Amino acid sequence: MSAAPSEPSMPQEINVGSEAYHSIAATAEDQNVIVSPLLLEATLALLYLGSDGATAEELQGLLKLKQRFASNAKMANYYANELSAATGDADTRIQLQSRLLIQGDGKAGASIAEDFQKIAQTYFHATAECQDLQQQEKLRQYICEHILPSVGGGKWQQLELPQLSNQKSQLLLLLAAQLHSKWFLPFSAYRTGLYEFHGQDAAAAAAAPKAVPMLFDDDMFVKYAELRELDARAIELPYEHVDELAMLLILPNQRDANALRQLEAQLRQVDLAALQQGMKMESVQVLVPKFSIDFECSLRQAIQGLGLEHIFNSSANFKHLYPGSSLPIVDILQKLRIELNETGSSSATSAAPATTAYKPIVISNSRQKFFRADHPFFFAIRGEQSTLFLGHVVSC
């Protein structure tokens, strides 16, 4: 289980987090969605270090750890490097809480392994702790009062954990994060105005268009591509200070209700890194809605769909995490928050006051290169080596 410091390796990305996102997005077509592949995959890699036997083999196989890393130390350093890059910058960073909450079996001497706790905190920005998972209202209160304040506050709206019969020990994974960032090329608050967004809602396949505040720049020099094979177009909005970190937005050319669903189905087979490398710097007319997402969900079903079953069984072996008893995972919960405005992605007050009386945006249709996100679209926030977030916006 040892993970001595070494130089971080730079393996190719895997698609575990991406597949989990697409599974969630397919069941939440009428909601704004955001999932973090990096946080999910890092947490599963940490679990591997705490596991043994068939449980370890299952995690290793899904994450392709032996193919990607020469040793556990290189794997730990890789995730430490990626998470530190995401959390360490003053202007562009993730506020992160990754918790492993354990319901103990009450056996004398049973406790969280000290070696595991050290690795979790040093390399994975995670902490293991013992909590009463059976008192769910008290647990929800604990999460709201002691975990969420450091990622922007708010409430955990729903907390209904599956009950594991005859199982005294169990493990709950909790991932919470909020993105704070600044654009490398900020939008002017004076150009923000109203424009119709053709969204979706729960009651109908397509909602009536409504005027919403939109960020606007008639001449922004950014990476751009027309993706004819996807019947879509893409732009890349870079963030400040952090090398290569950018928001990739992909917009279906069609406005119909099925367009985003069809696009996301095709994107499951697309290498986003390769797509970004093929984009070219262009002068583009950019129109993007201001939006806010506060999305919580269970990732258990999505993870099981990828073939992970043993970690949820009563025989789950995490003896390097909690020696002395089996420790099945009862659920994997995620709460992520992002707000997009003129200055970047954050919950801070945008450059324009909330009371601003926005004027309608009048755009010129003469521009050859344009990205007008006036209907549902997909986005990815990626660094050079990893995908921090995937999401879609269907309403504003």
Secondary structure, 3 states (H helix, E strand, C coil): CCCCCCCCCCCCCCCHHHHHHHHHHHHCCCCCEEECHHHHHHHHHHHHHCCCHHHHHHHHHHHCHHHHCCCHHHHHHHHHHHHHHHHCCCCCEEEEEEEEEEECCCCCCCCCCHHHHHHHHHHCCEEEEECCCCCHHHHHHHHHHHHHHHHCCCCCCCCCCCCCCCCCCEEEEEEEEEEECCECCCCCHHHCEEEEECCCCCCCCCCCCEEEEEEEEEEEEEEEEEEHHHCEEEEEEEECCCCCCEEEEEEECCCCCCHHHHHHHHHCCCCHHHHHHCCEEEEEEEEEECEEEEEEEECHHHHHHCCCCHHHCCCCCCCCCCCCCCCCEEEEEEEEEEEECCCCECCCCCCCCCCCCCCECCCCCCCCCEEECCCCEEEEEECCCCEEEEEEECCC
